[in-house]
Amino acid sequence: MKLAGIGCAIFFVITAWTLQAQTLLTPAGRTITIEGSRITQANFPNRGEFLLFRPDVDYAGLRNAPVSKADDPLSKKIQTWFDEGTAAGNVGDLYENRDGGHSRLNLKKFGQFAQLVYGEELKKLGADFGVKIKIVNERPTLVNASLAMLGKPFARSMARLIMHNPELSPELYSMYRIANICFYPEHADHDKRNGDLFAVNTPYLIISQGSSGSDIPFMEATAQTLASFQPSVKELLHQHGLLAPTVQMIMRWSNDGIGNADNYLTGKAHPTVFDATKLRPDAMAEMAHAMKPDHLPPLALIRMTQETQAVSGVDYFDSDVGEILMETPCAIGRVARNLSHSRTFRVSAADSFDVRHLPLNYHWKVLRGDESKINIHLLNGAGNEAEITVDYQPETLSHGDPQLRSHRVDIGVFVDNGVYYSAPAFISIWYPPNEKREYDDDGHLEKVTYLSAKKVGVSADVVLLFDKPWSDIYSYDDDKISGWVRQFDNGDTASFNAKGKQIETGWFSSDKPTAVKYVITPTNEGYRKIDFE
């Protein structure tokens, strides 16, 4: 095995590699074909494997091309920096389009980017279209797919498609650390009519407000930011897996109305989706260009260290799917299936790091949700571990747009080294919108009414939720649940004890409670319901 990168201990690991003659890229020939022969397995220690594309090309010929052919003041400024040798330009940066050319970065404008295309065998497998998964490019890459799924009930953006799939989230982290920066429009997943439909927030993607083409201003601003870093700074950031996190921090800090620590540590700076009218490309480029090798932004890394495991058939009734939506070092997401009024868990940020080993300050901030229903208790003097309690709050509002409703709580974790703040790491709790829970003043669950996803609408994501045609009414003995009565939509009833076993009644019933198994059954319309037997 061979180690690649010099970040926090080990950046990532790749298999042994056979060197081949390099192809020289030129302004007239700057296309790189992704072929299976140049793809190898790689992994982050303890974070799973991914496929890494390592082209044998020489980018030096692209130094003769202009950074940008545009005539605007910012493009001229970046070109001057590059000519002076104080800016890296985009030599060695790649662009990958995944929507068949529907919405593209203008490579005639950005003359130093190399373009990625897929070989015929990979095209036959569909590897060149839609969300980017599986294959990570070794060099910094801008990736976009201005697409959406339109068929109900599974209609969704490319971003929500990948973010609501727990099996794919580790790949988002891999791309983030290797600077494959992905851009997707939200396309009806984030507006005043539907609300914010995302169940988790992450720093991994740049999701643009709008539909086709709304990603282009973000790609252009990011291209200019990458070009503005000093050469040594850009290389250090990439070696340590910090380039994409730093771009995320710069964009969020530079957005209109942010610009300082007080604003940066609020939900206003960290929406799920970004509005192009708030982009400030000039400020982004200036901030990137001002960075020095001795002071780079740190990285906030988090991990769940303690939480209560919900028991299927007692604490919730969605078969055995569990609550974990995302479990990655920069984003933790939970679907709050557990019916308890409060959930308490512990999170550590002790793995966060600064490449120069500067001391870190830790910041835990409520970015979305009712702060009166969230308690963050620091567990040590360093402030790098916290116990967090979140009370039930089925509907929340975006701090960036108070008219935009959601069903999610966001807690942000940041570190700073005295010079720069990190990009955020997120802890998200999403409350199923197809449940109507009723609690007494002491937080005891009294009744849950389950609504059909079709009736609730698009906010009840059919990928994450299931129809249950009943209501449960709970009873107590000395403040502890003693059981519940299930009232079905057709008028039938059933009784259960505190352990979730069904209690038979009638002349021919057994005195022994019966264990119940919950199973997921698809419907003809594409929804899924829960049956029990």
C-alpha positions in Angstrom: 0.0 0.0 0.0 1.0 3.6 -0.6 0.1 6.6 1.5 -1.2 9.7 -0.2 -1.4 13.1 1.3 0.1 14.4 4.6 -3.0 15.6 6.5 -4.1 14.6 10.0 -1.9 11.5 10.4 -3.0 9.7 7.2 -5.1 11.5 4.6 -6.1 8.5 2.4 -4.6 5.2 1.3 -4.3 3.9 -2.3 -3.2 0.7 -3.8 0.2 0.3 -5.4 0.4 2.3 -8.7 2.1 1.7 -12.0 3.5 4.8 -13.6 2.9 5.5 -17.3 4.1 8.1 -19.7 2.3 11.3 -19.1 0.2 13.1 -21.7 0.9 16.8 -22.0 -2.3 18.9 -21.9 -2.4 22.1 -24.0 -4.9 24.9 -24.5 -6.0 23.2 -27.7 -6.2 19.7 -26.1 -7.3 19.7 -22.5 -9.7 16.8 -22.4 -9.0 13.8 -20.1 -10.9 10.5 -20.5 -11.8 8.6 -17.5 -11.0 5.0 -18.2 -11.2 1.9 -15.9 -7.5 1.3 -16.2 -6.7 4.5 -14.4 -9.1 3.8 -11.5 -8.0 2.2 -8.3 -9.4 1.5 -4.9 -8.6 3.9 -2.0 -9.9 4.5 1.4 -9.9 6.8 4.4 -8.9 4.8 7.5 -12.0 3.4 9.1 -14.2 5.3 6.6 -14.8 2.7 3.9 -13.4 2.4 0.3 -14.0 4.5 -2.8 -12.7 4.5 -6.3 -10.0 7.0 -7.2 -9.3 8.3 -10.7 -5.6 9.2 -11.2 -4.9 10.4 -14.8 -1.3 10.3 -16.2 -1.3 13.9 -17.6 1.0 16.9 -17.4 -0.9 20.1 -16.8 2.1 22.4 -17.3 1.1 23.2 -20.9 -2.0 25.0 -19.6 0.0 27.6 -17.8 0.2 29.4 -21.2 -3.6 29.8 -21.3 -5.3 32.8 -19.6 -7.0 32.1 -16.3 -10.0 33.8 -17.7 -10.9 35.5 -21.0 -13.5 37.6 -19.4 -13.1 41.4 -19.3 -14.6 42.1 -15.9 -12.5 43.7 -13.1 -12.3 40.6 -11.0 -11.1 38.4 -13.9 -8.4 41.0 -14.7 -7.3 41.1 -11.1 -6.9 37.3 -10.8 -5.0 37.3 -14.1 -2.6 39.9 -12.7 -2.1 37.9 -9.6 -1.4 34.8 -11.7 1.1 36.7 -14.0 2.8 38.0 -10.8 3.1 34.4 -9.5 1.0 35.2 -6.4 -2.1 33.2 -7.5 -2.2 29.5 -8.6 -4.7 29.9 -11.4 -6.7 26.8 -12.4 -3.8 24.7 -13.7 -4.5 21.2 -12.4 -8.2 21.9 -11.8 -10.8 19.7 -13.5 -14.4 20.1 -14.7 -16.9 17.3 -14.9 -20.3 17.8 -16.4 -22.9 15.1 -15.6 -26.1 16.4 -17.3 -25.2 15.8 -20.9 -24.1 19.4 -21.4 -27.5 20.8 -20.3 -25.8 23.4 -17.8 -22.1 23.8 -18.3 -19.2 25.8 -16.9 -18.0 27.9 -19.8 -14.5 26.5 -20.5 -13.9 29.1 -23.2 -14.0 31.7 -20.4 -11.9 29.6 -18.0 -9.0 28.6 -20.1 -6.9 26.6 -17.7 -9.4 23.9 -16.6 -9.1 20.5 -18.0 -12.3 18.7 -19.0 -13.2 15.2 -17.9 -15.2 12.9 -20.2 -16.0 9.2 -19.7 -14.8 6.3 -21.8 -17.3 4.3 -23.8 -17.3 1.3 -21.4 -18.1 3.6 -18.4 -20.7 5.4 -20.4 -22.5 2.1 -21.0 -22.7 1.7 -17.2 -24.2 5.2 -16.8 -21.2 6.4 -14.9 -21.2 9.8 -16.7 -24.7 11.0 -15.8 -26.6 12.1 -12.7 -25.3 12.4 -9.1 -21.6 11.8 -8.8 -20.9 8.6 -6.8 -18.3 5.9 -6.7 -15.5 7.5 -8.7 -13.6 10.4 -7.0 -11.1 12.4 -9.1 -7.6 12.9 -7.6 -7.3 16.6 -8.6 -9.6 19.4 -7.5 -12.8 19.1 -9.6 -15.9 21.1 -10.2 -18.8 18.7 -10.8 -22.4 19.6 -11.8 -25.6 17.9 -12.8 -28.5 20.3 -13.4 -31.1 17.6 -13.2 -34.0 16.4 -11.1 -36.2 13.3 -10.8 -39.7 14.3 -11.8 -41.9 11.2 -11.3 -44.1 11.2 -8.2 -43.9 10.2 -5.4 -40.1 10.1 -5.8 -39.6 13.5 -7.4 -36.5 15.2 -6.0 -33.3 17.0 -6.7 -30.0 15.3 -7.3 -28.9 16.7 -3.9 -31.8 15.2 -2.0 -31.4 11.9 -3.9 -27.9 11.4 -2.5 -28.4 13.1 0.9 -31.3 10.8 1.8 -29.4 7.6 1.0 -27.4 6.5 4.1 -25.3 4.1 2.0 -23.9 6.9 -0.2 -23.1 9.6 2.4 -19.6 8.3 3.1 -18.8 9.0 -0.5 -19.9 12.6 0.0 -17.2 12.9 2.7 -14.6 11.3 0.4 -15.3 13.8 -2.4 -15.3 16.7 0.1 -11.8 15.9 1.5 -10.4 15.3 -2.0 -11.9 18.6 -3.3 -14.5 17.2 -5.8 -16.9 20.1 -5.3 -20.4 19.1 -6.5 -23.1 21.6 -7.5 -26.8 20.7 -7.8 -29.9 22.9 -8.1 -32.6 22.4 -5.5 -35.4 22.2 -8.0 -38.6 22.5 -5.9 -37.0 21.0 -2.8 -36.5 24.3 -1.2 -39.2 27.0 -1.7 -42.1 28.7 0.1 -44.6 26.3 -1.4 -43.0 23.0 -0.4 -40.7 24.3 2.4 -37.2 22.9 3.0 -37.5 19.2 2.1 -34.0 18.2 3.1 -33.8 16.0 6.2 -30.1 16.8 6.8 -27.7 19.7 6.3 -24.1 19.2 5.2 -21.0 21.1 4.0 -20.4 18.6 1.3 -22.4 20.1 -1.6 -23.2 23.5 -3.0 -27.0 23.4 -3.6 -28.3 26.4 -5.6 -31.7 28.0 -5.3 -33.6 27.4 -8.5 -33.5 24.9 -11.3 -31.5 24.4 -14.5 -28.6 26.9 -14.8 -28.8 28.2 -11.2 -25.6 26.3 -10.4 -23.5 28.3 -12.9 -22.9 31.4 -10.8 -21.6 29.2 -8.0 -19.3 27.2 -10.3 -17.9 30.4 -11.7 -17.3 32.0 -8.2 -15.7 28.7 -7.0 -13.4 28.6 -10.1 -12.3 32.2 -9.4 -11.7 31.3 -5.7 -9.6 28.3 -6.6 -7.6 30.4 -9.0 -6.9 33.1 -6.4 -5.2 31.0 -3.8 -1.4 31.4 -3.6 0.2 28.4 -5.2 1.8 27.1 -2.0 -1.5 27.6 -0.1 -3.6 25.8 -2.6 -1.3 22.8 -2.7 -1.1 22.6 1.1 -4.9 22.8 1.4 -5.3 20.0 -1.2 -2.6 17.8 0.4 -4.4 18.0 3.8 -7.9 17.5 2.4 -8.8 21.1 3.3 -9.4 22.7 -0.1 -13.2 22.1 -0.4 -13.8 22.8 3.3 -11.9 26.1 2.9 -14.0 27.0 -0.2 -17.1 26.3 1.7 -16.0 28.5 4.6 -15.0 31.3 2.2 -18.3 31.3 0.3 -20.4 31.3 3.5 -18.3 34.0 5.2 -18.3 36.2 2.1 -22.0 36.0 1.4 -23.9 39.2 1.5 -24.9 40.1 5.1 -22.4 37.8 6.7 -18.7 39.0 6.7 -17.9 38.6 10.4 -17.8 35.9 13.2 -21.0 37.0 14.8 -23.0 36.5 11.7 -21.0 33.4 10.6 -21.9 31.5 13.7 -25.6 31.8 13.0 -28.1 29.9 10.8 -28.2 32.8 8.4 -24.7 31.9 7.1 -25.5 28.1 6.8 -28.8 27.5 4.9 -29.4 24.2 3.2 -29.6 26.0 -0.2 -27.7 29.1 -1.4 -29.1 32.1 -3.3 -26.9 33.4 -6.1 -28.0 37.0 -5.5 -26.0 36.8 -2.2 -22.8 35.6 -3.7 -19.9 38.0 -3.5 -17.2 36.5 -5.9 -14.9 39.5 -5.3 -14.8 39.0 -1.6 -14.3 35.2 -2.1 -11.3 35.8 -4.3 -9.8 38.4 -2.0 -10.1 36.2 1.0 -8.6 33.2 -0.8 -5.7 35.3 -2.1 -4.9 36.7 1.3 -4.3 33.3 2.9 -0.7 32.4 3.9 0.8 29.0 4.3 1.4 29.5 8.1 -2.3 30.2 8.8 -4.8 27.9 7.1 -8.3 27.3 8.2 -8.8 24.3 10.5 -11.3 21.5 10.0 -14.2 20.7 12.4 -14.7 16.9 12.7 -17.4 15.3 14.8 -18.5 11.9 15.9 -21.4 10.6 17.9 -20.1 9.1 21.2 -23.3 8.2 23.0 -27.0 8.1 22.1 -30.0 6.0 23.1 -30.8 3.3 20.6 -34.5 3.3 19.7 -36.2 -0.1 19.8 -38.3 -1.1 16.8 -41.8 -2.1 17.9 -41.6 -0.2 21.1 -40.1 3.3 20.5 -41.2 3.4 16.8 -42.9 1.2 14.3 -41.0 1.6 11.0 -39.7 -2.0 10.9 -36.0 -2.1 11.7 -34.8 0.8 9.5 -33.3 2.7 12.5 -32.8 6.4 12.9 -29.3 6.9 11.2 -29.6 9.0 8.1 -25.9 10.2 7.9 -22.9 9.2 10.0 -19.9 11.1 8.6 -17.1 13.2 10.2 -18.6 16.5 9.1 -22.4 15.7 9.1 -24.5 13.6 11.4 -28.2 13.1 10.5 -31.0 11.4 12.4 -34.6 10.7 11.5 -36.4 11.2 14.9 -38.5 8.0 14.8 -38.1 7.6 18.6 -41.4 8.9 20.0 -39.8 10.2 23.2 -40.4 14.0 23.8 -36.6 14.6 24.4 -33.5 13.0 22.9 -30.1 13.3 24.6 -26.8 12.4 23.0 -23.1 13.2 23.2 -20.9 14.4 20.4 -17.1 14.8 20.3 -15.2 17.3 18.2 -11.9 16.3 19.6 -10.7 14.9 16.1 -10.8 18.5 14.7 -7.4 19.7 13.6 -5.2 22.5 12.5 -2.4 21.6 10.1 0.1 23.9 12.0 -1.1 22.5 15.3 -2.4 25.8 16.5 -4.7 25.7 19.5 -8.4 25.5 18.7 -11.4 27.1 20.1 -14.7 25.2 19.8 -18.1 26.7 19.1 -21.5 24.8 19.3 -24.3 26.8 17.8 -28.0 26.3 17.2 -28.4 27.1 13.5 -32.1 26.0 13.1 -34.8 25.3 15.7 -36.2 26.7 18.9 -33.2 27.5 21.1 -35.4 27.3 24.2 -36.0 23.6 23.4 -32.3 22.8 22.8 -29.7 22.5 25.6 -25.9 22.2 24.8 -23.8 21.3 27.8 -20.0 21.2 27.4 -18.4 18.3 29.1 -14.8 19.5 29.5 -12.7 22.6 29.8 -11.5 22.3 26.2 -15.1 22.5 25.0 -14.6 19.8 22.4 -17.3 17.4 23.7 -20.9 18.2 24.4 -24.1 16.6 25.7 -27.0 17.8 23.7 -30.7 17.6 24.5 -33.3 18.4 21.9 -37.0 18.6 22.7 -39.7 17.7 20.1 -40.2 20.4 17.6 -42.1 19.1 14.5 -41.8 22.4 12.5 -38.9 24.8 12.4 -38.1 27.9 10.4 -35.0 28.8 8.4 -32.9 31.6 10.0 -32.0 32.7 6.5 -35.6 32.9 5.4 -38.1 33.0 8.3 -41.0 32.2 5.9 -39.4 28.9 4.9 -40.7 26.1 7.0 -38.9 22.8 7.7 -39.0 19.8 10.0 -35.3 19.9 10.9 -33.1 21.1 13.8 -29.5 22.0 12.9 -26.7 22.3 15.4 -23.4 23.6 13.9 -19.9 22.8 15.3 -17.1 25.1 14.4 -13.4 25.5 15.4 -11.2 28.5 15.0 -7.4 28.9 15.3 -7.3 32.6 16.1 -7.1 33.5 12.4 -9.8 31.6 10.6 -12.9 29.7 11.4 -13.6 26.2 10.0 -16.4 25.2 7.7 -19.3 24.0 9.7 -19.9 20.4 10.8 -23.6 19.7 11.2 -25.8 17.7 13.6 -29.3 17.4 12.1 -32.5 16.0 13.6 -35.4 15.6 11.3 -39.0 15.0 12.6 -41.3 13.0 10.4 -44.0 15.3 9.1 -46.5 12.4 8.8 -46.8 12.1 12.5 -49.1 14.1 14.8 -47.7 13.6 18.3 -49.5 14.8 21.4 -47.6 15.2 24.8 -48.8 16.4 28.2 -47.1 19.3 30.0 -44.6 16.9 31.5 -43.5 15.4 28.1 -45.5 12.2 28.5 -46.6 10.8 25.1 -50.4 10.7 25.0 -51.3 10.0 21.4 -49.7 9.6 18.0 -51.8 9.9 14.8 -50.0 8.6 11.7 -51.0 10.3 8.4 -50.5 9.0 4.9 -47.6 10.4 2.9 -50.0 11.1 0.0 -52.2 13.2 2.3 -49.3 15.1 3.9 -47.6 15.8 0.5 -44.0 16.1 -0.6 -42.6 17.0 2.9 -43.3 13.4 3.9 -40.4 11.8 1.9 -41.5 8.4 0.8 -37.8 7.3 0.8 -37.6 7.8 4.5 -41.1 7.4 5.8 -43.9 4.8 5.8 -47.7 4.9 6.0 -49.2 3.4 9.1 -53.0 3.3 9.0 -53.6 3.8 12.7 -53.4 6.0 15.8 -51.9 4.9 19.2 -53.2 6.1 22.6 -50.9 5.5 25.5 -51.5 4.7 29.1 -49.2 5.0 32.1 -48.4 3.4 35.5 -46.2 5.5 37.8 -45.0 7.8 35.0 -44.0 4.8 32.9 -45.7 3.7 29.7 -47.8 0.6 30.6 -49.1 0.0 27.0 -51.2 1.5 24.2 -54.4 1.0 22.3 -54.1 1.0 18.6 -57.1 2.4 16.7 -57.1 1.5 13.0 -58.5 3.7 10.3 -61.1 1.1 9.6 -62.4 1.2 13.2 -60.7 -2.0 14.5 -58.6 -1.8 17.7 -55.7 -3.7 19.2 -54.0 -3.5 22.6 -50.2 -3.7 23.4 -48.2 -3.9 26.5 -45.1 -1.7 27.4 -42.8 -4.2 25.6 -44.8 -3.9 22.3 -46.4 -7.3 22.5 -50.0 -7.6 21.4 -52.6 -8.5 24.1 -55.4 -10.7 22.7 -58.9 -10.3 24.1 -62.0 -12.4 23.8 -63.1 -15.9 24.6 -60.7 -17.7 22.4 -57.6 -15.6 23.0 -54.4 -16.7 24.8 -53.4 -15.1 28.1 -49.9 -14.8 26.8 -49.0 -11.6 25.0 -47.8 -12.2 21.4 -44.7 -10.7 19.8 -45.4 -8.6 16.8 -43.3 -8.2 13.6 -43.5 -5.1 11.5 -42.9 -5.4 7.8 -42.7 -2.9 4.9 -45.1 -3.4 2.1 -45.0 -1.4 -1.2 -48.2 0.0 -2.6 -49.3 0.2 -6.3 -48.7 4.0 -6.2 -45.1 3.8 -5.1 -45.7 4.5 -1.5 -44.7 2.1 1.3 -46.8 1.1 4.3 -46.2 -0.8 7.5 -48.1 -4.0 8.2 -47.6 -6.1 11.3 -48.1 -9.8 11.9 
